[in-house]
């Protein structure tokens, strides 16, 4: 089992619109039979306006299959359109659950 975190540092004041995009994206994923991401925002830390979308998956292949399936949906493309305008930078963290 793996935990995959998509970490995005938003431009000042732009985290809320990105949260809304990820919440809508979660609805699309659920309709496709996929698990919704856990969406979190920071309350402290070195950078404000940070969003983390967290997924638990059986394998890395399962994560990338889920990603491909979600973004093949026309509605997903509409929801996530323009999200780069909200984000300064981002990264992905992948953890193997050990216990």
JOZINOR-V799654 format. One record per backbone hydrogen bond with DSSP energy under -0.5 kcal/mol. CO is the residue of the C=O (numbers start at 1). NH is the residue of the N-H. E is the energy in kcal/mol with one decimal. If there is no record, write none. Layout:
CO,NH,E
CO,NH,E
This chain:
1,97,-2.6
2,57,-2.4
3,95,-3.0
4,6,-0.5
4,55,-2.7
5,7,-0.7
5,93,-2.7
6,8,-0.6
6,53,-2.4
7,91,-2.4
8,10,-0.7
8,51,-2.9
9,88,-3.0
9,89,-1.4
11,14,-2.4
14,18,-1.2
15,19,-2.6
16,20,-2.3
17,21,-1.7
18,22,-2.4
19,23,-2.4
20,24,-2.2
21,25,-2.5
22,26,-2.1
23,27,-1.4
24,28,-1.8
25,29,-2.7
26,30,-2.3
27,31,-2.1
28,32,-1.5
29,34,-3.1
30,33,-1.6
37,39,-0.6
38,40,-0.5
38,54,-3.0
40,52,-2.8
49,10,-3.3
50,42,-1.6
51,8,-3.0
52,40,-2.9
52,54,-0.6
53,6,-2.8
54,38,-2.8
55,4,-2.7
57,2,-3.4
59,63,-1.6
60,64,-2.3
61,65,-2.3
62,66,-2.4
63,67,-2.6
64,68,-2.4
65,69,-2.6
66,70,-2.7
67,71,-2.4
68,72,-1.0
69,73,-0.5
70,73,-1.1
73,77,-1.4
74,78,-1.6
75,79,-2.4
76,80,-2.5
77,81,-0.8
80,83,-2.1
82,85,-1.4
83,86,-1.7
83,87,-0.6
84,87,-0.6
86,11,-2.7
89,9,-3.2
91,7,-3.1
93,5,-3.1
95,3,-2.7
95,97,-0.6
